[in-house]
Amino acid sequence: MNDIKQTPEAELREAAKQSIEKKRSAWQFLGITILVNIGLVVIWFMTSPGGYFWPMWPALGMGIGVVLSLSDAYGFSFNRPITESAIDAEIERLKNRR
């Protein structure tokens, strides 16, 4: 077991490193998605130009993944920890509903 306590500066540095890694990963995923979808459109064009545009389905699926990846990297996340300020804001919101 690793029972060594990190200092607040070390924890902040680790959080910053993870944030940078998430951002890089999200942008890499966007680039790969663009390249894959260009390749699929080229295949579609070479095999059935003017026919049913089937590349829209993989593009849609990968696009959803890109949006979720970028939103996680730049702030919005489904698994963020609940903060005291968020709890206080929710309490105020509930008080105002009554």
Secondary structure, DSSP 8 states (H G I E B T S, - for coil): -------HHHHHHHHHHHHHHHHHHHHHHHHHHHHHHHHHHHHHHHH-TTS--TTHHHHHHHHHHHHHHHHHHTT--TT----HHHHHHHHHHHHHH-
